[in-house]
Amino acid sequence: MEKPEPLTRLFVRWLMSPVFVLVIFVVFLAIAAGLREGLIQQDSHQIQANLRNEARALTNNLEREFMVHVQAIGRMANRLHVEPETPEQQWRLDTQNYLNDFGVYQAIEWVDSHFIIRWLEPLTGNPDVIGYNVAYNDQRRKALEQAAATGAYDLSGIIDLRQGGQGMVIYYPVGAGEANNGFIAGVFRMEVLAEQLLTSRVLEHFQIEIQESGEPAYLLDSPVDNDQAFIYSLPIQLPTLDWSLTLRPSQAWVSNQRSHWPGTTFASLVMMGLLTALTALLVQLILKRNQALLKTRRELEQEIDQRVAMQVDLERLESTDTLTGLANRRFFMEDLAHTLNIADRQMRQVGLVMLDLDRFQMLNDSLGHQFGDELLIKVSERLNGLSNEKILVAYAGGDEFMLCQQQVDNIDDVIHLLGQIKQCFAEPFEVQGDAHSITATMGVAVYPQSGLDADTLMRNADIALYRAKGQARNTYQFYTEGMQDREVMRLELDKDLSQALANNEFVLFYQPQLDLATGEIKSVEALIRWQHPRRGLLAPIEFIPLAEESGRITEIGRWVVLAACRQLAQWRNTPCEQLRVAVNLSGRELDDESLIDHVRDALASENIDPGKLEVELTEEIFIQNIEHNLNQLAQLRELGVQLAIDDFGVGYSSLGYLRDFPVDLLKIDRSFITHVTDRHDDAVITRAVINLAHNLGIQVVAEGVETEDQLNFLRAHRCNLAQGYLISRPIPAADLETALNEGILFTGYSVSSDL
């Protein structure tokens, strides 16, 4: 028994048969016929739309021109009403002018109030019309009586004219009601009206029929051979008349509207089908005679191998960040998951480092995105030098990088890697011709202690990074138990912060500033506290960073300014009225274009002398965006507000900005005051700052004064003001008032002193 042929082979044999060629041609023929029919139908719809547009244009023209004639007859009627004594000869002269101007009237008549034609122009061609009663039936009489009573014109419709032929008459009352003096009537012959309103093109290509109340009333039978497939009717909007216009095109017009595309498309597809069928036949012949099929197949397999290799390259590109050339986040996470699976089987540890560039956003915003991209490339090149079979470096996006140490025997291996990373940032980066010193902050999570899967390990490394950024820059932090709980607590605190202003939970504490020359308290620094409903009184360090991250720092800063002004208003006419209050502004507040208006409004609302308000900004904020900050601070100075630089002496070496900024006070950072009496360098720096400020006409405030020796040193070197726990901690307003009244604050002067 013979084995049946496989279906595949049968199918191939059918493809190689002449029937397949015939099927191709038949399919193309069917498609061509279908497209031709569709295009013809589309063409017919377009012809019908064009016919509709022609009808609308004719109707609009008829309505417009007819109303022109109605208005002309109306003017004659109004003139006769105004001048009822117009002699017949004058009326005829005026009428002849109308007949000459419009050229469409058969005649113009004056019909008296008894509906008898009395005057007529022209008399020629209109015999036996004078004396004719136009109210020849009840219907016409009622219509004319109604027109005479209301003053509205009347249209007769298409009627047989007394003068002969078909036409229509416009009756326009000469006055209304009892003042009616008959009608001015305009008589039209339909053929004359049609010739006046219709162009030769319309008369040549269309048959026009006017219907009244649905019945044929007048047919303008142009000598055209009409196409019975197309017709369009449209109502004519004329008062008192129920007319419609029906348009029938000529075959020549329809033929001219027809497109050549149906025939062209049909012929093209038939030709294409024929060519395709012939091509298929040719292919069949070639394939039947081609004995080199195996060679072609081998070449095809080689091409497939090349495509597979290209696909592998594409997958590699998909796993690589285009800017830095490092592995991207998706590939890093997949590799981390695979590494953790291997580490689990081999009972090894894995280290994950999240790295964030310090001050990158500030540099990127101030120097441009191109600078930021070039810096990222430079950093990537150095970090990529750490890559080997055990360490994978990836770019996470923004200013963050990720490193995975795949084989960790003990924690010293991770610490060694952190040292290598810090070494990558030891030398400045050369970007756009300038050297920039960049540092990095890192968060570290170690498998399995810090997480058992890739997502958990990544999240905990991010938490450790956030904790490190909150402590200081250029450092690192390992994830430890409880960090996540603190992160959850931070998120809850951030949520509560959104309601703190609305619930009036913030309060101001005040830390006195001692005038070292007089021993008096003349100024205080306002420091915000949060009276949390569940956690009690919170210091600024616990919520101000959250407020800066969420953008709420601007609203909180506005509250502080307004609250300080209100406190100054409450101290008016009390022993505390001489106090000046200093408030702190953040960088975001200084960037706010409405800052000046808000400070001005707060001072005005409480009627506060601007000199009683002092604004403090850190030295770092002063330097950032110098041009914009200089403009803002200059406007604050114009208000009369005092300006102070806080934390002076840390982080910057250039003092040129002191020459340009309108500064009233410098606040020496507490890091210099703490050891000013026992460390020579700090003493030299403090004396230099005091002398520099005095030479520039700027007062000096020393922060962090905690001992009498520090106070005596500052007084001996002519420091103007001192602030610190030796004098007083920050206290509520009521406690400050009590302390000033009772004189219990430490001033460094004895009670018996003349000062």
SESE-60756 format. One line per 4 residues: their letters; for each residue z, y, x of C-alpha. Coordinates in nm, 3 decimals, decimal comma, m for minus. Layout:
N
A) Z Y X; ...
END
This chain:
755
MEKP) 0,000 0,000 0,000; m0,103 0,337 0,145; 0,169 0,594 0,204; 0,112 0,911 m0,006
EPLT) 0,031 1,231 0,181; 0,316 1,484 0,218; 0,310 1,785 m0,013; 0,281 2,017 0,284
RLFV) m0,038 1,854 0,401; m0,182 1,859 0,048; m0,103 2,229 0,027; m0,273 2,297 0,361
RWLM) m0,580 2,103 0,247; m0,595 2,313 m0,069; m0,576 2,632 0,138; m0,867 2,510 0,344
SPVF) m1,083 2,425 0,038; m1,356 2,654 m0,110; m1,156 2,669 m0,436; m0,895 2,883 m0,260
VLVI) m1,163 3,138 m0,172; m1,277 3,149 m0,534; m0,917 3,195 m0,654; m0,877 3,494 m0,421
FVVF) m1,186 3,662 m0,567; m1,077 3,592 m0,927; m0,731 3,737 m0,860; m0,879 4,057 m0,716
LAIA) m1,119 4,078 m1,011; m0,830 4,048 m1,258; m0,629 4,312 m1,074; m0,934 4,543 m1,066
AGLR) m0,991 4,501 m1,442; m0,624 4,566 m1,516; m0,611 4,879 m1,297; m0,935 5,008 m1,449
EGLI) m0,797 4,970 m1,800; m0,472 5,140 m1,701; m0,652 5,431 m1,539; m0,876 5,472 m1,845
QQDS) m0,569 5,488 m2,069; m0,406 5,738 m1,836; m0,728 5,938 m1,839; m0,733 5,936 m2,220
HQIQ) m0,374 6,063 m2,230; m0,470 6,347 m1,997; m0,776 6,436 m2,211; m0,555 6,442 m2,521
ANLR) m0,309 6,670 m2,336; m0,594 6,905 m2,235; m0,716 6,908 m2,597; m0,364 6,995 m2,709
NEAR) m0,354 7,284 m2,461; m0,691 7,412 m2,590; m0,562 7,398 m2,948; m0,244 7,581 m2,856
ALTN) m0,438 7,852 m2,673; m0,669 7,900 m2,974; m0,376 7,907 m3,214; m0,184 8,159 m3,005
NLER) m0,492 8,381 m2,976; m0,560 8,359 m3,352; m0,199 8,447 m3,434; m0,192 8,735 m3,186
EFMV) m0,528 8,886 m3,286; m0,458 8,844 m3,654; m0,128 9,032 m3,620; m0,314 9,311 m3,438
HVQA) m0,539 9,352 m3,745; m0,241 9,336 m3,979; m0,072 9,614 m3,782; m0,392 9,823 m3,789
IGRM) m0,416 9,792 m4,170; m0,043 9,874 m4,183; m0,095 10,197 m3,992; m0,364 10,307 m4,240
ANRL) m0,132 10,224 m4,528; 0,157 10,416 m4,373; m0,066 10,717 m4,306; m0,182 10,724 m4,669
HVEP) 0,179 10,687 m4,784; 0,289 10,980 m4,570; m0,016 11,192 m4,674; m0,086 11,083 m5,035
ETPE) m0,311 11,389 m5,088; m0,558 11,271 m4,824; m0,907 11,347 m4,959; m1,149 11,058 m4,998
QQWR) m1,388 11,200 m4,741; m1,114 11,218 m4,476; m1,006 10,864 m4,561; m1,363 10,741 m4,516
LDTQ) m1,392 10,908 m4,177; m1,068 10,743 m4,061; m1,182 10,410 m4,201; m1,517 10,430 m4,020
NYLN) m1,326 10,480 m3,693; m1,126 10,162 m3,761; m1,443 9,972 m3,845; m1,608 10,085 m3,524
DFGV) m1,299 10,015 m3,310; m1,228 9,664 m3,432; m1,575 9,544 m3,535; m1,436 9,251 m3,733
YQAI) m1,382 9,394 m4,081; m1,637 9,329 m4,357; m1,488 9,625 m4,539; m1,172 9,833 m4,575
EWVD) m1,063 9,924 m4,929; m0,809 10,131 m5,108; m0,676 9,944 m5,412; m0,476 10,152 m5,659
SHFI) m0,142 10,047 m5,808; m0,330 9,878 m6,098; m0,505 9,652 m5,845; m0,845 9,823 m5,896
IRWL) m1,063 9,892 m5,593; m1,115 10,270 m5,586; m1,241 10,348 m5,239; m1,453 10,130 m5,014
EPLT) m1,605 10,168 m4,672; m1,879 10,089 m4,602; m2,059 10,102 m4,933; m2,370 9,944 m4,783
GNPD) m2,374 9,570 m4,833; m2,083 9,575 m5,076; m2,238 9,625 m5,423; m2,037 9,604 m5,740
VIGY) m1,706 9,607 m5,553; m1,571 9,948 m5,659; m1,382 9,902 m5,983; m1,322 9,532 m5,921
NVAY) m0,973 9,403 m6,017; m0,836 9,209 m5,718; m0,562 9,056 m5,936; m0,817 8,820 m6,082
NDQR) m0,563 8,550 m6,172; m0,192 8,517 m6,233; m0,123 8,383 m5,887; m0,288 8,679 m5,715
RKAL) m0,122 8,926 m5,953; 0,224 8,789 m5,883; 0,163 8,796 m5,508; 0,042 9,157 m5,518
EQAA) 0,327 9,269 m5,742; 0,574 9,108 m5,504; 0,410 9,287 m5,208; 0,420 9,622 m5,387
ATGA) 0,786 9,576 m5,471; 0,900 9,476 m5,123; 0,656 9,666 m4,902; 0,556 9,343 m4,721
YDLS) 0,190 9,270 m4,669; 0,010 8,988 m4,851; m0,266 8,752 m4,733; m0,513 8,619 m4,983
GIID) m0,595 8,298 m4,799; m0,959 8,187 m4,770; m1,145 8,292 m5,085; m1,498 8,352 m5,207
LRQG) m1,560 8,721 m5,144; m1,707 8,951 m5,408; m1,950 9,065 m5,141; m2,059 8,705 m5,093
GQGM) m1,954 8,427 m4,856; m1,606 8,306 m4,764; m1,340 8,524 m4,612; m0,989 8,654 m4,657
VIYY) m0,817 8,983 m4,737; m0,504 9,153 m4,599; m0,326 9,365 m4,861; m0,085 9,614 m4,707
PVGA) 0,124 9,821 m4,962; 0,108 10,199 m4,953; 0,483 10,249 m5,001; 0,720 10,012 m5,173
GEAN) 0,881 9,993 m5,516; 0,840 10,294 m5,738; 0,683 10,485 m5,447; 0,397 10,234 m5,426
NGFI) 0,052 10,391 m5,426; m0,160 10,078 m5,419; m0,281 9,888 m5,110; m0,503 9,924 m4,809
AGVF) m0,706 9,603 m4,796; m0,888 9,465 m4,492; m1,169 9,222 m4,579; m1,287 8,964 m4,322
RMEV) m1,574 8,721 m4,330; m1,461 8,393 m4,178; m1,768 8,353 m3,962; m1,728 8,709 m3,827
LAEQ) m1,356 8,654 m3,762; m1,428 8,326 m3,580; m1,701 8,479 m3,364; m1,467 8,765 m3,269
LLTS) m1,172 8,539 m3,181; m1,348 8,242 m3,023; m1,532 8,237 m2,693; m1,877 8,094 m2,648
RVLE) m1,728 7,807 m2,447; m1,504 7,709 m2,738; m1,788 7,737 m2,988; m2,009 7,528 m2,763
HFQI) m1,764 7,242 m2,697; m1,542 7,220 m3,007; m1,568 7,186 m3,383; m1,291 7,390 m3,547
EIQE) m1,155 7,334 m3,895; m0,894 7,550 m4,069; m0,683 7,370 m4,329; m0,472 7,537 m4,593
SGEP) m0,175 7,346 m4,735; m0,316 7,028 m4,582; m0,659 7,067 m4,745; m0,979 7,170 m4,565
AYLL) m1,034 7,542 m4,619; m1,298 7,643 m4,365; m1,512 7,455 m4,116; m1,670 7,629 m3,821
DSPV) m1,946 7,376 m3,776; m2,070 7,434 m3,425; m2,380 7,240 m3,321; m2,185 6,986 m3,114
DNDQ) m2,194 6,606 m3,106; m1,824 6,534 m3,163; m1,631 6,254 m2,994; m1,453 6,074 m3,279
AFIY) m1,184 5,928 m3,049; m1,009 6,261 m2,992; m0,873 6,511 m3,244; m0,574 6,744 m3,245
SLPI) m0,416 6,955 m3,522; m0,166 7,236 m3,478; 0,001 7,464 m3,739; m0,077 7,837 m3,731
QLPT) 0,228 8,057 m3,760; 0,117 8,329 m4,005; 0,343 8,478 m4,274; 0,281 8,356 m4,633
LDWS) 0,005 8,118 m4,514; 0,032 7,743 m4,465; m0,256 7,705 m4,220; m0,328 7,450 m3,954
LTLR) m0,608 7,431 m3,699; m0,788 7,107 m3,618; m0,990 7,076 m3,297; m1,258 6,813 m3,236
PSQA) m1,420 6,810 m2,888; m1,778 6,738 m2,807; m1,879 6,426 m2,620; m1,999 6,645 m2,335
WVSN) m1,654 6,805 m2,303; m1,481 6,467 m2,310; m1,724 6,329 m2,055; m1,656 6,625 m1,829
QRSH) m1,281 6,558 m1,854; m1,318 6,193 m1,762; m1,218 6,092 m1,410; m1,437 5,883 m1,182
WPGT) m1,136 5,696 m1,048; m1,135 5,402 m1,298; m1,487 5,301 m1,200; m1,431 5,377 m0,832
TFAS) m1,106 5,178 m0,827; m1,266 4,884 m1,006; m1,561 4,879 m0,768; m1,336 4,919 m0,462
LVMM) m1,106 4,633 m0,562; m1,398 4,407 m0,647; m1,547 4,487 m0,308; m1,210 4,430 m0,144
GLLT) m1,175 4,098 m0,324; m1,520 3,995 m0,210; m1,440 4,093 0,150; m1,104 3,917 0,133
ALTA) m1,264 3,603 m0,004; m1,527 3,613 0,267; m1,254 3,672 0,525; m1,060 3,374 0,395
LLVQ) m1,374 3,166 0,412; m1,432 3,281 0,767; m1,070 3,198 0,859; m1,112 2,853 0,711
LILK) m1,419 2,795 0,922; m1,245 2,924 1,233; m0,937 2,711 1,173; m1,145 2,400 1,106
RNQA) m1,332 2,449 1,429; m1,039 2,564 1,640; m0,924 2,281 1,859; m0,677 2,494 2,058
LLKT) m0,407 2,497 1,791; m0,141 2,344 2,018; m0,194 2,611 2,281; m0,164 2,883 2,018
RREL) 0,153 2,721 1,893; 0,307 2,718 2,242; 0,222 3,087 2,280; 0,387 3,154 1,947
EQEI) 0,701 2,971 2,056; 0,712 3,183 2,370; 0,689 3,497 2,159; 0,972 3,370 1,943
DQRV) 1,185 3,317 2,255; 1,112 3,674 2,359; 1,217 3,800 2,017; 1,541 3,602 2,042
AMQV) 1,609 3,764 2,379; 1,540 4,106 2,229; 1,779 4,026 1,944; 2,049 3,941 2,198
DLER) 1,988 4,278 2,366; 2,012 4,453 2,030; 2,342 4,282 1,957; 2,466 4,399 2,297
LEST) 2,362 4,755 2,213; 2,542 4,728 1,878; 2,861 4,637 2,063; 2,836 4,935 2,303
DTLT) 2,919 5,301 2,242; 2,605 5,507 2,303; 2,789 5,807 2,455; 3,027 5,642 2,700
GLAN) 2,856 5,307 2,761; 3,188 5,131 2,697; 3,250 4,864 2,436; 3,287 5,011 2,090
RRFF) 3,579 4,959 1,853; 3,413 4,681 1,650; 3,335 4,469 1,957; 3,680 4,540 2,107
MEDL) 3,857 4,419 1,792; 3,645 4,102 1,778; 3,712 4,032 2,148; 4,084 4,106 2,102
AHTL) 4,106 3,857 1,814; 3,931 3,595 2,028; 4,161 3,671 2,324; 4,471 3,631 2,105
NIAD) 4,349 3,291 1,984; 4,310 3,173 2,344; 4,647 3,326 2,443; 4,813 3,146 2,154
RQMR) 4,682 2,809 2,274; 4,764 2,877 2,640; 5,098 3,046 2,558; 5,009 3,363 2,750
QVGL) 5,085 3,728 2,683; 4,823 3,996 2,616; 4,868 4,369 2,678; 4,704 4,636 2,462
VMLD) 4,698 5,001 2,577; 4,599 5,291 2,350; 4,513 5,601 2,553; 4,485 5,958 2,421
LDRF) 4,356 6,251 2,630; 4,602 6,544 2,637; 4,475 6,885 2,522; 4,123 6,743 2,470
QMLN) 4,085 6,897 2,126; 4,175 7,242 2,256; 3,922 7,212 2,540; 3,657 7,076 2,307
DSLG) 3,705 7,360 2,058; 3,719 7,636 2,318; 3,451 7,513 2,563; 3,216 7,341 2,320
HQFG) 3,124 6,990 2,211; 2,881 6,946 2,499; 3,168 7,000 2,740; 3,375 6,747 2,544
DELL) 3,099 6,486 2,558; 3,053 6,532 2,934; 3,429 6,503 2,989; 3,442 6,181 2,786
IKVS) 3,161 6,038 2,998; 3,347 6,127 3,321; 3,669 5,971 3,193; 3,478 5,660 3,078
ERLN) 3,326 5,617 3,424; 3,669 5,617 3,590; 3,831 5,390 3,333; 3,536 5,151 3,349
GLSN) 3,622 5,102 3,717; 3,926 4,905 3,595; 3,708 4,657 3,405; 3,701 4,299 3,530
EKIL) 3,719 3,949 3,386; 4,079 4,016 3,276; 4,057 4,377 3,155; 3,830 4,511 2,881
VAYA) 3,790 4,891 2,842; 3,657 5,034 2,513; 3,604 5,374 2,349; 3,787 5,408 2,017
GGDE) 3,634 5,743 1,915; 3,748 6,104 1,936; 3,965 6,134 2,249; 4,104 5,779 2,239
FMLC) 4,033 5,477 2,462; 4,157 5,118 2,442; 4,230 4,868 2,720; 4,305 4,499 2,674
QQQV) 4,477 4,308 2,957; 4,391 3,950 2,868; 4,626 3,764 3,104; 4,980 3,900 3,137
DNID) 5,237 3,687 3,320; 5,518 3,942 3,297; 5,571 4,304 3,199; 5,516 4,420 3,558
DVIH) 5,146 4,336 3,517; 5,118 4,588 3,230; 5,314 4,852 3,422; 5,080 4,801 3,718
LLGQ) 4,782 4,857 3,485; 4,945 5,175 3,352; 4,978 5,298 3,709; 4,608 5,229 3,770
IKQC) 4,520 5,422 3,456; 4,732 5,722 3,564; 4,560 5,708 3,902; 4,227 5,756 3,721
FAEP) 4,353 6,099 3,613; 4,505 6,200 3,947; 4,195 6,393 4,059; 4,042 6,675 3,853
FEVQ) 3,722 6,607 3,660; 3,412 6,806 3,759; 3,251 6,920 3,430; 2,981 7,187 3,403
GDAH) 3,053 7,305 3,756; 3,429 7,355 3,706; 3,725 7,132 3,792; 3,957 7,043 3,503
SITA) 4,286 6,857 3,541; 4,324 6,614 3,252; 4,621 6,392 3,173; 4,660 6,106 2,928
TMGV) 4,935 5,972 2,703; 4,953 5,597 2,637; 5,105 5,360 2,385; 5,150 4,993 2,477
AVYP) 5,189 4,683 2,263; 5,232 4,333 2,409; 5,140 4,006 2,237; 5,328 3,819 2,093
QSGL) 5,637 4,042 2,097; 5,464 4,342 1,935; 5,238 4,157 1,691; 5,072 3,825 1,627
DADT) 4,724 3,941 1,525; 4,476 4,203 1,640; 4,532 4,450 1,355; 4,912 4,440 1,388
LMRN) 4,896 4,476 1,766; 4,657 4,772 1,731; 4,877 4,940 1,470; 5,191 4,901 1,681
ADIA) 5,017 5,030 1,993; 4,913 5,334 1,789; 5,274 5,382 1,674; 5,390 5,366 2,037
LYRA) 5,121 5,623 2,130; 5,241 5,857 1,857; 5,598 5,818 1,981; 5,489 5,897 2,337
KGQA) 5,298 6,207 2,224; 5,607 6,323 2,037; 5,820 6,303 2,352; 5,594 6,459 2,616
RNTY) 5,246 6,455 2,760; 5,121 6,247 3,051; 5,356 5,956 2,979; 5,357 5,616 2,815
QFYT) 5,569 5,432 2,560; 5,605 5,058 2,490; 5,629 4,948 2,131; 5,982 4,830 2,050
EGMQ) 6,151 4,688 1,746; 6,242 4,961 1,503; 5,951 5,190 1,591; 5,768 5,085 1,279
DREV) 6,077 5,156 1,070; 6,093 5,501 1,227; 5,722 5,549 1,152; 5,782 5,458 0,787
MRLE) 6,074 5,700 0,785; 5,844 5,966 0,934; 5,587 5,908 0,660; 5,857 5,936 0,393
LDKD) 5,977 6,256 0,553; 5,619 6,388 0,555; 5,593 6,313 0,182; 5,924 6,494 0,113
LSQA) 5,801 6,789 0,321; 5,527 6,857 0,064; 5,798 6,931 m0,197; 6,046 7,111 0,026
LANN) 5,906 7,461 m0,031; 5,873 7,410 m0,405; 6,236 7,289 m0,423; 6,365 7,575 m0,201
EFVL) 6,517 7,331 0,048; 6,467 7,542 0,364; 6,738 7,773 0,500; 6,755 8,009 0,796
FYQP) 7,023 7,995 1,067; 7,067 8,287 1,304; 7,151 8,277 1,677; 7,283 8,609 1,812
QLDL) 7,133 8,777 2,119; 7,385 8,965 2,334; 7,292 9,305 2,478; 7,418 9,268 2,837
ATGE) 7,433 9,643 2,892; 7,658 9,728 2,595; 7,813 9,394 2,495; 7,685 9,440 2,141
IKSV) 7,492 9,204 1,914; 7,182 9,397 1,810; 6,936 9,116 1,748; 6,930 8,757 1,627
EALI) 6,671 8,476 1,629; 6,598 8,316 1,290; 6,579 7,935 1,318; 6,469 7,723 1,022
RWQH) 6,668 7,425 0,897; 6,580 7,176 0,621; 6,857 7,098 0,374; 6,717 6,754 0,285
PRRG) 6,852 6,622 m0,049; 6,926 6,275 0,101; 6,938 6,314 0,480; 7,135 6,633 0,497
LLAP) 7,066 6,924 0,732; 6,764 6,852 0,956; 6,683 7,036 1,280; 6,329 7,175 1,334
IEFI) 6,237 6,901 1,585; 6,259 6,648 1,300; 6,004 6,812 1,070; 5,813 7,095 1,244
PLAE) 5,578 6,850 1,428; 5,505 6,686 1,092; 5,434 7,025 0,939; 5,190 7,108 1,221
ESGR) 5,007 6,775 1,180; 4,974 6,810 0,803; 4,876 7,181 0,816; 5,184 7,291 0,617
ITEI) 5,316 7,490 0,911; 5,131 7,798 0,788; 5,307 7,791 0,449; 5,643 7,728 0,617
GRWV) 5,581 8,013 0,862; 5,505 8,248 0,573; 5,829 8,145 0,407; 6,025 8,218 0,727
VLAA) 5,879 8,570 0,754; 5,953 8,647 0,389; 6,303 8,496 0,409; 6,383 8,701 0,721
CRQL) 6,269 9,020 0,546; 6,483 8,937 0,244; 6,785 8,881 0,470; 6,726 9,217 0,639
AQWR) 6,718 9,375 0,292; 7,052 9,208 0,203; 7,210 9,342 0,523; 7,111 9,697 0,432
NTPC) 7,419 9,926 0,412; 7,639 9,656 0,576; 7,771 9,623 0,935; 7,470 9,395 1,003
EQLR) 7,207 9,653 0,914; 7,142 9,738 1,281; 7,027 9,381 1,357; 6,668 9,298 1,450
VAVN) 6,550 8,949 1,342; 6,312 8,741 1,555; 6,094 8,474 1,392; 5,877 8,210 1,562
LSGR) 5,506 8,171 1,490; 5,297 7,863 1,563; 4,942 7,858 1,698; 4,801 7,769 1,355
ELDD) 4,973 8,069 1,199; 4,825 8,298 1,462; 4,480 8,154 1,386; 4,526 8,243 1,016
ESLI) 4,314 8,551 0,941; 4,553 8,654 0,659; 4,861 8,658 0,887; 4,862 9,037 0,928
DHVR) 4,829 9,097 0,554; 5,115 8,857 0,483; 5,351 9,022 0,734; 5,259 9,365 0,599
DALA) 5,318 9,253 0,239; 5,652 9,089 0,326; 5,777 9,409 0,496; 5,656 9,626 0,210
SENI) 5,801 9,403 m0,063; 6,154 9,440 0,083; 6,104 9,795 0,219; 6,187 9,684 0,575
DPGK) 6,129 9,894 0,887; 5,868 9,695 1,090; 6,072 9,758 1,404; 6,348 9,535 1,260
LEVE) 6,113 9,232 1,274; 6,027 9,053 1,598; 5,757 8,786 1,632; 5,798 8,517 1,902
LTEE) 5,515 8,299 2,031; 5,521 8,049 2,315; 5,340 8,133 2,636; 5,096 7,848 2,567
IFIQ) 4,996 7,996 2,231; 4,941 8,336 2,391; 4,693 8,189 2,637; 4,494 7,981 2,386
NIEH) 4,197 8,166 2,238; 4,288 8,486 2,420; 4,026 8,710 2,253; 4,126 8,615 1,898
NLNQ) 4,501 8,626 1,973; 4,473 8,967 2,136; 4,315 9,107 1,820; 4,584 8,952 1,597
LAQL) 4,873 9,068 1,817; 4,727 9,417 1,847; 4,725 9,443 1,468; 5,087 9,320 1,452
RELG) 5,179 9,585 1,709; 5,006 9,850 1,498; 5,236 9,752 1,211; 5,534 9,832 1,436
VQLA) 5,647 9,471 1,473; 5,808 9,371 1,808; 5,631 9,097 2,007; 5,802 8,842 2,234
IDDF) 5,677 8,562 2,462; 5,895 8,250 2,430; 5,934 7,973 2,693; 5,803 8,205 2,964
GVGY) 5,739 8,050 3,304; 5,641 7,693 3,212; 5,290 7,553 3,217; 5,086 7,855 3,334
SSLG) 5,043 8,029 3,664; 4,827 8,327 3,563; 5,017 8,641 3,472; 4,708 8,850 3,401
YLRD) 4,757 8,822 3,028; 5,077 9,031 3,052; 4,856 9,325 3,143; 4,637 9,280 2,834
FPVD) 4,876 9,167 2,560; 5,101 9,420 2,378; 5,429 9,240 2,469; 5,778 9,389 2,413
LLKI) 6,001 9,103 2,535; 5,985 8,802 2,768; 6,217 8,508 2,698; 6,287 8,315 3,019
DRSF) 6,276 7,943 2,949; 6,613 7,763 2,946; 6,493 7,526 3,220; 6,536 7,813 3,471
ITHV) 6,871 7,937 3,333; 7,040 7,595 3,334; 7,059 7,581 3,717; 7,026 7,952 3,796
TDRH) 7,371 7,961 3,967; 7,339 7,645 4,172; 6,968 7,613 4,252; 6,816 7,873 4,480
DDAV) 6,457 7,834 4,353; 6,557 7,891 3,991; 6,757 8,199 4,088; 6,460 8,343 4,281
ITRA) 6,219 8,278 3,993; 6,459 8,430 3,738; 6,508 8,749 3,947; 6,131 8,773 3,999
VINL) 6,060 8,743 3,628; 6,318 9,010 3,545; 6,177 9,251 3,804; 5,818 9,179 3,698
AHNL) 5,898 9,244 3,334; 6,089 9,564 3,405; 5,804 9,694 3,622; 5,570 9,634 3,326
GIQV) 5,810 9,805 3,085; 5,902 9,477 2,914; 6,257 9,372 2,819; 6,388 9,028 2,922
VAEG) 6,581 8,772 2,716; 6,744 8,470 2,883; 6,763 8,154 2,673; 7,007 7,865 2,708
VETE) 7,306 8,061 2,846; 7,601 7,820 2,837; 7,839 7,937 3,112; 8,005 8,264 3,210
DQLN) 7,861 8,230 3,562; 7,511 8,228 3,418; 7,597 8,532 3,205; 7,739 8,721 3,503
FLRA) 7,432 8,638 3,713; 7,201 8,773 3,443; 7,407 9,088 3,394; 7,415 9,148 3,769
HRCN) 7,035 9,132 3,786; 6,985 9,366 3,487; 6,863 9,110 3,233; 6,856 9,288 2,897
LAQG) 6,957 9,018 2,647; 7,118 8,673 2,661; 7,107 8,396 2,406; 7,280 8,056 2,412
YLIS) 7,572 7,839 2,309; 7,813 8,047 2,522; 7,761 8,336 2,281; 7,704 8,137 1,961
RPIP) 7,519 7,841 1,821; 7,271 7,908 1,537; 7,485 7,974 1,228; 7,420 8,061 0,859
AADL) 7,391 8,427 0,759; 7,735 8,433 0,594; 7,903 8,293 0,909; 7,717 8,546 1,123
ETAL) 7,843 8,833 0,906; 8,200 8,703 0,934; 8,174 8,659 1,312; 8,042 9,014 1,360
NEGI) 8,305 9,165 1,131; 8,590 8,981 1,304; 8,445 9,022 1,657; 8,486 8,656 1,746
LFTG) 8,155 8,614 1,928; 8,173 8,581 2,307; 8,039 8,893 2,478; 8,181 8,865 2,832
YSVS) 8,376 9,189 2,787; 8,751 9,201 2,740; 8,889 9,351 2,420; 9,041 9,639 2,613
SDL) 8,715 9,723 2,784; 8,582 10,070 2,724; 8,245 9,911 2,656
END
